[in-house]
Amino acid sequence: MRSSQTCSAPDPGQVYQPAEDSVLLLRAASREIRSTDRVLEVGTGSGFVLSGLSSCCCTVGTDINPHAARISGDRGLQMVRTD
């Protein structure tokens, strides 16, 4: 994540929070992914799905929202702020 594309004080209220669809996506992805796979999540939001997959394979997340990119990056996820 490039520092010029982040926000200094991320606002969690500006980030999509995990809901039922997030849990369903994580379950479905977990059934399909193998340990040798690489995962790119577009629209990572809070990082819920990506963090659930990061222990089983190589993951990278992207988000256009600077708050989401910063919060997910602060959770230890590899993130890229996109436009």
Secondary structure by P-SEA (a helix, b strand, c coil): cccccccccccccccccccaaaaaaaaaaaacccccbbbbbcccccaaaaaaacccccbbbbbccaaaaaaaaaacccccccc
